[in-house]
Amino acid sequence: MDAALGRSDRITIAVLALGGEGGGVLADWIQDVGRANGYRVQGTSVPGVAQRTGSTVYYIEMVRAGEGGANRPDPVLAMMPVPGDVDIVIASELMETGRAILRGFVSKDRTTLIGSTHRVYAIAEKSSLGDGTGANERILDAASRRAARFIGFDMAAAARESGSVISSIMFGALAASRALPFDRDTFEAAIREGGKAVEANLGGFSAGFERAVSGDPAAQEAAAPRQPTTEAGRALHQRITANLPQSAHALAIEGAARLMDWQDARYAALYLDRLESLHGVHADLVEPAARHLALWMAYDDTIRVADLKIRSVRLDGVAKEVGTKPGQLLSVTEYMHPRLQEVCETLPAGLGEAILASPTLSRWLAPLFRRGRHVTTTSLRWYLMLRGLAALRPIRRRSLRYRIEQERIERWLGLVADTARADPAAAVELLACQSLIKGYSDTFERSLHSFETVIEAAREKLIGRADAASQIAALRQAALADEEGTALGCAIKGLEPHRTVA
């Protein structure tokens, strides 16, 4: 390689893309742009394996062609990116961005990093009992610190909004970055000459270009605090800012909004009553309680599930995901399996309790709900049935499930408050145990059992110990290790003898 070649005379580019995202098309476009601007270009691809779908690294190296008759041999170009020697890295997903950083392709002194901030989750992340998602924030932080320049936004969302594909969005972001010394017209010409879905790809290119220049509006919107839109919402907002610590404001505002959507303003006011009560015990409880209490109070009952299934925003999302066109009909079929217990818990408390307490009634009725059903929620019959079930929200407070859940919540908060008076750190860990509770039906029953097992062990064996907080946290992690509860059982058996706080 000629040592006299400058940085702009030799450009190296690595594209990391998942299968089906058009990484090969993007690599071809980049090569066409380079050749059109007087560069000798070589492109290679190395397929790999990811836990989500096939992942490929496309490597492009371009060297400015010498003048005719110049005494310089043809360049020898590399087949793969070399750590520390990559000028531009383009990643189609956040975890691919992280992989590029780990492999050393991103350098602080030279690399322009262009990456989508959305995630395609691995099976292990989806199936985890707790929060199994990768360290997304750490990847974003590393991207900002380790690259000479980082351009990141949700390119998958931009592709959906523009009716295009993510490869054209990435191509537009590359053009906007000015990391390649070529005009925008040259990039658009490459799309036209490629001849593949030209209009759609040009629209995606433009969307990616503008988003790279202006930043990610979705991130800007997420960073902005939620503003109330109703009189009831404004009253709750004012109460939060007046009575709760500032560190808890954002979570409490989101929690109140969620509970207004789940039930009504009165239920959101009950949420604030409980937060203010904990604030009176210890200020450190409010921020974690604002999150975990809202999640528990917005539990998934049959009324909530029915409501979510028929919301227009959900159906619109399904239509966008499958790519329906104007005039096409969309049919959505769900698998639903409410058990007799869920049905009875939706009934008024006295009636539901009587049915579950009667062996005869339970024996007669249980077979009706023993098998799941495939429900076409877009059909008139099932839509009206789910709409009718969702319409029971105003009388939810009279249901058996509501009574049971409120009693559970009050017992939990009572234990938290009692513990906080002597050991605030342990009380915070008790609040975090709510993360064990999730889902509905069988999933809910299993997770609730784990929660109650941890809480009982904390009450009987841990509260009052000097190491109570760390031991409760260890039990919570053990509960998330397996669905059968084997690790949790072993952890409880292995607890050391009681040591009181001095």
Secondary structure, DSSP 8 states (H G I E B T S, - for coil): --TT--TTTEEEEEEEEETTS-HHHHHHHHHHHHHHTTEEEEEEEEEE--SSS-EEEEEEEEEE---TT-S-------SS--TT--SEEEESSHHHHHHHHHTT---TTT-EEEEE------HHHHH-SS-----HHHHHHHHHHHSSEEEEE-HHHHHHHHTS-HHHHHHHHHHHHT-S---HHHHHHHHHHHTSSHHHHHHHHHHHHHHHHH--HHHHHHHS-----SHHHHHHHHHHHHHS-GGGHHHHHHHHHHHHHHT-HHHHHHHHHHHHHHHHH-GGGHHHHHHHHHHHHT---HHHHHHHHT-HHHHHHHHHHHT--TT-----EEEE---HHHHHHHSBHHHHHHHHH-HHHHHHHGGGGSS-EEEETTSHHHHHHHHHHHTTGGGGGGBHHHHHHHHHHHHHHHHHHHHHTT-HHHHHHHHHGGGG--SSHHHHHHHHHHHHHHHHHIIIIITTBTTHHHHHHHHHHHHTT-TT-HHHHHHHHT-----B--
